[in-house]
Amino acid sequence: MGNWSDVFIIQDLDVARFAAKAASELSLHEENGRKMVLAGALKPLIDMAKSGDAYCETEAVAALANLAMGEDNQKQFMKEGGMAAIEVMTLSKNPRVQHNAKRLISRLRLAKMRTAARFAGQMATQQKELARKREAMGYMGGD
């Protein structure tokens, strides 16, 4: 896959719309989304989501929401100014853009909750392991 920033530097509005639609469709599949992010698709999609063209904005935000399914993609999204873009998107006059921006926010929040739950699980496992080791060593002190 080539450099996505080159793909989205488009002067022709019809071509931009087709590119946005293609990105939206391709991003539905997690492996494609991963490759798209690695190839640099986030920043151009973020820019397109703020372009002022209702169709391009709708498709770009849909692509971003699809890309936000992966945890690594979310980290990259944040690094590339995604939260500022979401703020702009939630204020859009386009109801579909607003809806997809809210969906994107929900996915980002859900990912944070999953990360916190995973961390809590790891901490609980480590604590159990430590307690098991203490018990095996005959440690009788209080905590």
Secondary structure, 3 states (H helix, E strand, C coil): CCCHHHHCCCCCHHHHHHHHHHHHHHCCCHHHHHHHHHCCCHHHHHHHHCCCCHHHHHHHHHHHHHHCCCHHHHHHHHHCCHHHHHHHHHCCCCHHHHHHHHHHHHHHHHHHHHHHHHHHHHHHHHHHHHHHHHHHHCCCCCC
